[in-house]
Amino acid sequence: MKKLIHSLVLACLLISVFSCTKSSTTSTTNMRFINLSPNAGALDVYTNSALVVGNVSYGSASSYQSINAASTAVSFTLAGTSSMVGSGSIAFNANNYYSAIVYDSVSNIKGNLFQDDRTAPPTGKAFIRFLDYANVNSSIDILRSATTPIKLFASRNYTDHITTLSYLAYTAIEPGTFNLSAVVAGTSSTITQLPNFEAVAGKSYTIVLKGFYGGTGAQAVFLGPITDQ
């Protein structure tokens, strides 16, 4: 059985700012699953051998699911099959919200777990953050289109939020519809663009760079939005 390399087994290390103590009584927490493995196809998610959410397609996020917070076994299979692609055992904090992400090739599957901030944006603002899951061999700037482009995120790197937890924090922005571009840091060389992204006041978004460096078609590098709340 394959294990997630940045393993869900190591979840306490990945979210070390939060305690991962086991509960002595039955309690629940909330977890959503995000599939960022470009060639895995759709995936099913199990906790303690029970199907929690099925058929999560590449680039998609499930809704939050209520699960057992104490010593939960989490596993992922190719949708509609028993073919395991990853598993781990996690003790969550009760009554919180988590994102569990799988990424990279299905033959080299990796996992990332973090606790989500559910704080609402300031009045009249939207929240946005950026996570890089496409190893494009360069640092990335994220630009918002304007007469003079606005740099929302600077010099970001592949999965840098795993070691720099402050990158999981949201940035408050003015709402509106605009293009987002991922460019080679410090240049205007565009890697990919998300056109006509609509940021709505009161909403929170995660912008994800996904895909394979040099990939084509559905597996090419793309910017994709996930609505968090």
VEXLODREN-763841 format. One record per residue (C-alpha): residue number from 1; residue in one letter; z, x, y. Coordinates in nm, 2 decimals. Layout:
# VEXLODREN-763841
{NUM "A" {Z X Y}};
...
# end
This chain:
# VEXLODREN-763841
{1 "M" {0.00 0.00 0.00}};
{2 "K" {-0.10 0.14 0.33}};
{3 "K" {0.16 0.18 0.60}};
{4 "L" {0.09 0.15 0.97}};
{5 "I" {0.07 0.51 1.11}};
{6 "H" {0.25 0.45 1.44}};
{7 "S" {0.44 0.23 1.21}};
{8 "L" {0.61 -0.10 1.25}};
{9 "V" {0.87 0.08 1.04}};
{10 "L" {0.92 0.30 1.34}};
{11 "A" {0.95 0.01 1.58}};
{12 "C" {1.30 0.11 1.69}};
{13 "L" {1.16 0.44 1.81}};
{14 "L" {0.86 0.28 1.99}};
{15 "I" {1.08 0.04 2.19}};
{16 "S" {1.39 0.27 2.22}};
{17 "V" {1.49 0.12 2.55}};
{18 "F" {1.58 -0.19 2.35}};
{19 "S" {1.84 -0.20 2.07}};
{20 "C" {1.71 -0.28 1.72}};
{21 "T" {2.03 -0.37 1.56}};
{22 "K" {2.04 -0.60 1.27}};
{23 "S" {2.21 -0.94 1.30}};
{24 "S" {2.47 -1.05 1.05}};
{25 "T" {2.38 -1.41 1.10}};
{26 "T" {2.04 -1.59 1.08}};
{27 "S" {1.87 -1.58 1.42}};
{28 "T" {1.52 -1.60 1.54}};
{29 "T" {1.29 -1.42 1.78}};
{30 "N" {0.93 -1.47 1.90}};
{31 "M" {0.63 -1.25 1.80}};
{32 "R" {0.26 -1.26 1.87}};
{33 "F" {0.00 -1.06 1.69}};
{34 "I" {-0.30 -0.89 1.86}};
{35 "N" {-0.59 -0.76 1.66}};
{36 "L" {-0.75 -0.45 1.82}};
{37 "S" {-0.90 -0.30 1.50}};
{38 "P" {-1.28 -0.31 1.57}};
{39 "N" {-1.39 -0.31 1.21}};
{40 "A" {-1.11 -0.50 1.04}};
{41 "G" {-1.25 -0.84 1.09}};
{42 "A" {-1.00 -1.13 1.11}};
{43 "L" {-0.65 -1.07 0.99}};
{44 "D" {-0.37 -1.28 0.85}};
{45 "V" {0.00 -1.21 0.94}};
{46 "Y" {0.29 -1.26 0.70}};
{47 "T" {0.67 -1.22 0.76}};
{48 "N" {0.89 -1.20 0.45}};
{49 "S" {0.58 -1.29 0.24}};
{50 "A" {0.52 -1.62 0.43}};
{51 "L" {0.20 -1.68 0.63}};
{52 "V" {0.29 -1.69 1.00}};
{53 "V" {-0.05 -1.70 1.16}};
{54 "G" {-0.40 -1.67 1.00}};
{55 "N" {-0.75 -1.57 1.09}};
{56 "V" {-0.67 -1.37 1.41}};
{57 "S" {-1.01 -1.23 1.51}};
{58 "Y" {-1.08 -0.89 1.67}};
{59 "G" {-0.98 -0.88 2.03}};
{60 "S" {-0.77 -1.20 2.01}};
{61 "A" {-0.40 -1.26 2.04}};
{62 "S" {-0.21 -1.53 1.85}};
{63 "S" {0.04 -1.75 2.02}};
{64 "Y" {0.41 -1.65 1.99}};
{65 "Q" {0.56 -1.75 1.66}};
{66 "S" {0.93 -1.80 1.59}};
{67 "I" {1.04 -1.56 1.31}};
{68 "N" {1.36 -1.43 1.15}};
{69 "A" {1.51 -1.17 1.38}};
{70 "A" {1.70 -0.97 1.12}};
{71 "S" {1.53 -0.72 0.89}};
{72 "T" {1.19 -0.89 0.88}};
{73 "A" {0.91 -0.76 0.65}};
{74 "V" {0.58 -0.79 0.84}};
{75 "S" {0.24 -0.74 0.67}};
{76 "F" {-0.12 -0.78 0.76}};
{77 "T" {-0.41 -0.87 0.52}};
{78 "L" {-0.78 -0.93 0.56}};
{79 "A" {-0.81 -1.30 0.65}};
{80 "G" {-0.82 -1.53 0.34}};
{81 "T" {-0.75 -1.25 0.10}};
{82 "S" {-0.46 -1.05 -0.05}};
{83 "S" {-0.61 -0.72 0.07}};
{84 "M" {-0.33 -0.55 0.26}};
{85 "V" {-0.41 -0.33 0.56}};
{86 "G" {-0.06 -0.26 0.68}};
{87 "S" {0.31 -0.34 0.65}};
{88 "G" {0.65 -0.26 0.78}};
{89 "S" {1.01 -0.37 0.81}};
{90 "I" {1.16 -0.45 1.15}};
{91 "A" {1.49 -0.57 1.29}};
{92 "F" {1.43 -0.76 1.62}};
{93 "N" {1.66 -0.86 1.90}};
{94 "A" {1.72 -1.23 1.88}};
{95 "N" {1.57 -1.47 2.13}};
{96 "N" {1.32 -1.23 2.27}};
{97 "Y" {0.94 -1.19 2.28}};
{98 "Y" {0.74 -0.92 2.11}};
{99 "S" {0.38 -0.81 2.08}};
{100 "A" {0.27 -0.66 1.75}};
{101 "I" {-0.07 -0.48 1.78}};
{102 "V" {-0.29 -0.32 1.52}};
{103 "Y" {-0.57 -0.09 1.63}};
{104 "D" {-0.81 0.19 1.52}};
{105 "S" {-1.03 0.17 1.21}};
{106 "V" {-0.92 -0.04 0.92}};
{107 "S" {-0.93 0.27 0.71}};
{108 "N" {-0.69 0.44 0.95}};
{109 "I" {-0.49 0.14 1.07}};
{110 "K" {-0.22 0.20 1.33}};
{111 "G" {0.05 -0.03 1.47}};
{112 "N" {0.23 -0.07 1.80}};
{113 "L" {0.52 -0.30 1.87}};
{114 "F" {0.69 -0.37 2.21}};
{115 "Q" {0.91 -0.62 2.38}};
{116 "D" {0.74 -0.83 2.64}};
{117 "D" {0.86 -0.90 2.99}};
{118 "R" {0.85 -1.28 3.05}};
{119 "T" {0.95 -1.26 3.42}};
{120 "A" {0.72 -1.48 3.63}};
{121 "P" {0.51 -1.32 3.90}};
{122 "P" {0.62 -1.34 4.27}};
{123 "T" {0.52 -1.66 4.44}};
{124 "G" {0.14 -1.66 4.52}};
{125 "K" {0.08 -1.35 4.30}};
{126 "A" {-0.06 -1.27 3.95}};
{127 "F" {0.07 -1.01 3.72}};
{128 "I" {-0.15 -0.75 3.55}};
{129 "R" {-0.11 -0.45 3.33}};
{130 "F" {-0.35 -0.22 3.14}};
{131 "L" {-0.33 -0.08 2.79}};
{132 "D" {-0.58 0.18 2.65}};
{133 "Y" {-0.66 0.13 2.28}};
{134 "A" {-1.00 0.30 2.29}};
{135 "N" {-1.00 0.67 2.26}};
{136 "V" {-1.28 0.75 2.50}};
{137 "N" {-1.20 1.12 2.53}};
{138 "S" {-1.11 1.10 2.90}};
{139 "S" {-0.85 0.97 3.14}};
{140 "I" {-0.92 0.62 3.28}};
{141 "D" {-0.90 0.46 3.62}};
{142 "I" {-0.91 0.08 3.65}};
{143 "L" {-1.08 -0.04 3.96}};
{144 "R" {-1.09 -0.39 4.12}};
{145 "S" {-1.41 -0.47 4.29}};
{146 "A" {-1.40 -0.50 4.67}};
{147 "T" {-1.59 -0.36 4.97}};
{148 "T" {-1.38 -0.05 4.90}};
{149 "P" {-1.28 -0.07 4.53}};
{150 "I" {-0.90 -0.10 4.47}};
{151 "K" {-0.76 0.14 4.21}};
{152 "L" {-0.51 -0.07 4.01}};
{153 "F" {-0.43 0.19 3.75}};
{154 "A" {-0.49 0.57 3.77}};
{155 "S" {-0.53 0.85 3.51}};
{156 "R" {-0.44 0.64 3.21}};
{157 "N" {-0.49 0.77 2.85}};
{158 "Y" {-0.52 0.65 2.50}};
{159 "T" {-0.20 0.46 2.39}};
{160 "D" {0.00 0.64 2.67}};
{161 "H" {0.23 0.33 2.70}};
{162 "I" {0.38 0.42 2.36}};
{163 "T" {0.55 0.73 2.50}};
{164 "T" {0.57 0.61 2.87}};
{165 "L" {0.73 0.27 2.84}};
{166 "S" {0.70 0.22 3.22}};
{167 "Y" {0.33 0.15 3.17}};
{168 "L" {0.42 -0.17 3.00}};
{169 "A" {0.54 -0.31 3.33}};
{170 "Y" {0.33 -0.55 3.53}};
{171 "T" {0.17 -0.49 3.87}};
{172 "A" {0.17 -0.78 4.11}};
{173 "I" {-0.18 -0.85 4.26}};
{174 "E" {-0.35 -1.10 4.48}};
{175 "P" {-0.51 -1.37 4.27}};
{176 "G" {-0.89 -1.43 4.27}};
{177 "T" {-1.21 -1.37 4.08}};
{178 "F" {-1.33 -1.01 4.07}};
{179 "N" {-1.49 -0.74 3.85}};
{180 "L" {-1.28 -0.49 3.68}};
{181 "S" {-1.42 -0.15 3.59}};
{182 "A" {-1.30 0.13 3.36}};
{183 "V" {-1.42 0.46 3.51}};
{184 "V" {-1.37 0.82 3.42}};
{185 "A" {-1.05 0.91 3.62}};
{186 "G" {-1.13 1.05 3.97}};
{187 "T" {-1.50 0.95 3.96}};
{188 "S" {-1.72 0.65 3.99}};
{189 "S" {-1.87 0.70 3.64}};
{190 "T" {-1.83 0.36 3.48}};
{191 "I" {-1.74 0.34 3.11}};
{192 "T" {-1.74 -0.04 3.09}};
{193 "Q" {-1.68 -0.34 3.31}};
{194 "L" {-1.52 -0.68 3.28}};
{195 "P" {-1.72 -0.91 3.52}};
{196 "N" {-1.58 -1.22 3.69}};
{197 "F" {-1.22 -1.18 3.58}};
{198 "E" {-1.01 -1.47 3.72}};
{199 "A" {-0.65 -1.38 3.80}};
{200 "V" {-0.46 -1.70 3.87}};
{201 "A" {-0.15 -1.71 4.08}};
{202 "G" {0.16 -1.75 3.86}};
{203 "K" {-0.01 -1.60 3.55}};
{204 "S" {0.04 -1.27 3.37}};
{205 "Y" {-0.24 -1.07 3.20}};
{206 "T" {-0.28 -0.77 2.98}};
{207 "I" {-0.62 -0.59 3.03}};
{208 "V" {-0.71 -0.40 2.72}};
{209 "L" {-0.97 -0.12 2.67}};
{210 "K" {-1.08 -0.16 2.31}};
{211 "G" {-1.35 -0.05 2.07}};
{212 "F" {-1.48 0.27 1.92}};
{213 "Y" {-1.59 0.56 2.14}};
{214 "G" {-1.97 0.58 2.07}};
{215 "G" {-1.95 0.24 1.90}};
{216 "T" {-2.23 -0.02 1.93}};
{217 "G" {-2.25 -0.40 1.94}};
{218 "A" {-1.92 -0.57 1.89}};
{219 "Q" {-1.75 -0.23 1.82}};
{220 "A" {-1.85 -0.08 2.15}};
{221 "V" {-1.59 0.00 2.41}};
{222 "F" {-1.50 -0.31 2.62}};
{223 "L" {-1.25 -0.43 2.87}};
{224 "G" {-1.09 -0.75 2.75}};
{225 "P" {-0.83 -0.98 2.91}};
{226 "I" {-0.53 -1.13 2.73}};
{227 "T" {-0.34 -1.41 2.90}};
{228 "D" {0.03 -1.34 2.85}};
{229 "Q" {0.18 -1.65 3.02}};
# end
